[in-house]
Amino acid sequence: MKKRLACLAVLLPLAACSHPDCPPAGVRVEYQDRVVETQRPCKVEAPAKPAPVGSLPADYKAIAFILKAKLVEYEGDGKWADKMIAALDSCTQEDE
């Protein structure tokens, strides 16, 4: 009987600390709100890139003509660069 009382006397104070919501003594818990940016999915598909140049001819004038045509294909009005910028702009607009 004395052993049981001695065990209870030792275990009861320990049982109070075993509860998961009970912080250890001397610890103060504070909750703070913070704003965190998260990614949101973008439903816009990237426009198809123009075909690669391939092998270049030996003639410098032909090379200049091909490179100019490729530059227009990328940078011309309404071409790939404009489509890509429009796609990125639609994905990065802030919701109101």
Stockholm file with secondary structure:
# STOCKHOLM 1.0

chainA/1-96         MKKRLACLAVLLPLAACSHPDCPPAGVRVEYQDRVVETQRPCKVEAPAKPAPVGSLPADYKAIAFILKAKLVEYEGDGKWADKMIAALDSCTQEDE
#=GR chainA/1-96 SS CHHHHHHHHHHHHHHHHTCTTCCCTTCCCCCCCCCCCCCCCCCCCCCCCCCCCCSCCSCHHHHHHHHHHHHHHHHSTTSHHHHHHHHHHHHHCCCC
#=GC SS_cons        CHHHHHHHHHHHHHHHHTCTTCCCTTCCCCCCCCCCCCCCCCCCCCCCCCCCCCSCCSCHHHHHHHHHHHHHHHHSTTSHHHHHHHHHHHHHCCCC
//
